[in-house]
Amino acid sequence: MTRNVYFNSPFLLGFEHLDRLLERTAKAAGDGYPPYNIEQSSDDRLRITLAVAGFGREELNVTVEDRQLVIKGKQCDVPDRTFLHRGIAARQFQRAFVLAEGIEVTGAELSNGLLTIELARPKAESVVRTVEIRTGEGNSGTDALQRRSNKGGQS
C-alpha cells in the first residue's frame, strides 16, 4: 500500500496531524454497516443517525477518544434458543467518525431502532495577537505578546 503525503510542504507548518487524520478516516470508511445519516440541525448543531434495528441500549456503546467518535454494537446470543432458520444474524459493528476540534457530543438517544447522536460546534471567538518585535540590544521588555479579541476588549 502506498502512503499519500498531502501536507508535505514547507509552507504548511504543524499540519502533520492531518496526515494521521486522513489515514484514520480512510480506514473507517470501508464498512457500510450500519447505514447512517448526518444532518445539520442548526448553524452550530449536527445530528448523526444510525440504523441499529435489533440492538438494545445495553448492546451499544458510544465513546469519544482522541477527537474520534466511536459507536460499537455487539449483540449477545441467547444460548437456550434453538433456531429452525436463522435469517437475522447477530452482528457486531464499529463505526467511527473523526471530529473537528471544538465539536462536542451533547447526547445520544435510541428510539425505534435508530440511534441519534447530537453534536454541537461552539462558536469560536476570534483572537488577534500582536507580537512585539524586540531588538538585539538586550531589551527585556514587559510582555512580548498582547492579545485583543475582535470585540474590541483586551485580555
C-alpha positions as CSV (number, residue, x, y, z in Angstrom):
1,M,0.0,0.0,0.0
2,T,1.4,3.4,-0.9
3,R,1.2,6.2,1.5
4,N,0.0,9.6,0.3
5,V,1.6,12.6,1.9
6,Y,-0.7,15.5,1.5
7,F,0.8,18.0,3.8
8,N,4.5,17.7,2.9
9,S,5.0,21.4,2.1
10,P,7.4,23.8,3.9
11,F,4.5,26.3,4.0
12,L,2.2,24.0,6.0
13,L,3.8,24.0,9.4
14,G,2.2,22.0,12.2
15,F,-0.3,20.1,9.9
16,E,1.4,16.6,10.4
17,H,-1.6,15.5,12.4
18,L,-3.9,15.9,9.3
19,D,-2.0,13.1,7.6
20,R,-2.8,10.8,10.5
21,L,-6.4,12.1,10.5
22,L,-6.8,11.2,6.8
23,E,-5.4,7.8,7.4
24,R,-7.8,7.1,10.2
25,T,-10.7,8.3,8.1
26,A,-9.7,6.1,5.2
27,K,-9.6,3.0,7.5
28,A,-13.0,3.8,8.9
29,A,-14.7,4.3,5.6
30,G,-14.5,0.7,4.4
31,D,-17.6,-0.9,6.0
32,G,-21.2,0.2,5.1
33,Y,-22.9,-1.2,8.2
34,P,-24.8,0.2,9.9
35,P,-26.2,2.8,7.5
36,Y,-26.2,6.3,8.8
37,N,-27.3,9.9,8.1
38,I,-25.5,13.1,9.0
39,E,-27.6,16.2,9.1
40,Q,-27.1,19.8,10.1
41,S,-29.9,20.6,12.6
42,S,-28.9,24.3,13.0
43,D,-25.9,26.5,12.3
44,D,-24.0,25.1,15.2
45,R,-25.5,21.6,15.6
46,L,-25.1,18.3,13.8
47,R,-27.0,15.0,14.2
48,I,-25.8,11.6,13.3
49,T,-28.5,8.9,13.0
50,L,-27.5,5.2,12.7
51,A,-30.0,2.4,11.8
52,V,-29.3,-0.1,14.6
53,A,-32.5,-2.2,14.5
54,G,-32.3,-5.2,16.8
55,F,-29.8,-3.7,19.1
56,G,-30.8,-2.8,22.7
57,R,-29.4,0.1,24.7
58,E,-27.1,-2.2,26.7
59,E,-25.6,-3.7,23.4
60,L,-24.5,-0.2,22.2
61,N,-21.5,1.8,23.3
62,V,-20.8,5.4,22.3
63,T,-17.4,6.9,23.2
64,V,-15.2,9.8,22.3
65,E,-11.4,9.3,22.3
66,D,-8.7,11.5,20.8
67,R,-11.3,13.5,18.8
68,Q,-12.9,10.4,17.4
69,L,-16.5,9.4,18.0
70,V,-16.7,5.6,18.1
71,I,-20.0,3.7,18.1
72,K,-19.9,0.0,18.8
73,G,-22.6,-2.6,18.8
74,K,-22.5,-6.2,19.9
75,Q,-25.5,-8.4,20.1
76,C,-25.4,-11.3,22.5
77,D,-26.6,-14.7,21.5
78,V,-29.1,-16.3,23.9
79,P,-27.7,-19.9,24.4
80,D,-31.1,-21.5,25.2
81,R,-32.6,-20.7,21.8
82,T,-32.9,-23.2,19.0
83,F,-33.4,-21.8,15.5
84,L,-35.0,-23.7,12.7
85,H,-34.0,-20.9,10.4
86,R,-31.7,-18.0,11.2
87,G,-32.0,-15.2,8.7
88,I,-31.3,-12.3,11.1
89,A,-27.7,-12.5,12.1
90,A,-26.4,-11.4,15.5
91,R,-23.9,-9.0,14.1
92,Q,-21.4,-6.7,15.7
93,F,-20.1,-3.4,14.3
94,Q,-17.9,-0.4,14.9
95,R,-18.5,2.9,13.2
96,A,-16.0,5.8,13.7
97,F,-16.3,9.5,12.9
98,V,-13.3,11.9,13.2
99,L,-14.5,15.1,15.0
100,A,-13.1,18.5,14.2
101,E,-11.5,20.4,17.0
102,G,-14.2,22.0,19.2
103,I,-17.0,19.6,18.2
104,E,-18.7,18.2,21.4
105,V,-21.0,15.2,21.7
106,T,-24.0,16.5,23.7
107,G,-26.2,13.4,23.9
108,A,-27.4,10.1,22.4
109,E,-30.8,8.6,22.1
110,L,-32.1,5.1,21.0
111,S,-35.6,5.1,19.6
112,N,-37.4,2.8,17.2
113,G,-34.2,1.1,16.0
114,L,-32.4,4.5,15.4
115,L,-29.5,5.7,17.4
116,T,-29.3,9.5,17.3
117,I,-26.2,11.3,18.4
118,E,-26.3,15.1,18.9
119,L,-23.2,17.2,18.3
120,A,-22.5,20.9,19.0
121,R,-20.0,23.2,17.5
122,P,-19.5,26.1,19.9
123,K,-18.8,29.4,18.2
124,A,-15.1,30.2,18.3
125,E,-14.0,33.6,19.5
126,S,-11.6,35.2,17.0
127,V,-8.4,36.4,18.7
128,V,-5.9,38.8,17.2
129,R,-2.4,38.7,18.7
130,T,0.2,41.4,18.2
131,V,3.8,40.2,18.6
132,E,6.3,42.8,19.8
133,I,9.4,43.0,17.8
134,R,12.5,43.2,20.0
135,T,15.9,44.5,19.1
136,G,19.1,42.5,19.8
137,E,20.2,45.1,22.4
138,G,19.1,43.1,25.5
139,N,15.6,44.6,25.6
140,S,13.8,42.7,28.3
141,G,10.5,44.5,27.6
142,T,7.4,43.8,29.5
143,D,5.1,41.5,27.6
144,A,6.1,40.1,24.2
145,L,2.5,39.2,23.3
146,Q,-0.6,41.4,23.6
147,R,-4.0,39.8,23.0
148,R,-7.0,41.6,21.8
149,S,-10.4,40.0,20.9
150,N,-12.3,41.1,17.9
151,K,-14.9,42.6,20.2
152,G,-12.5,45.4,21.0
153,G,-11.6,44.5,24.5
154,Q,-8.2,43.5,25.7
155,S,-7.3,40.4,27.8
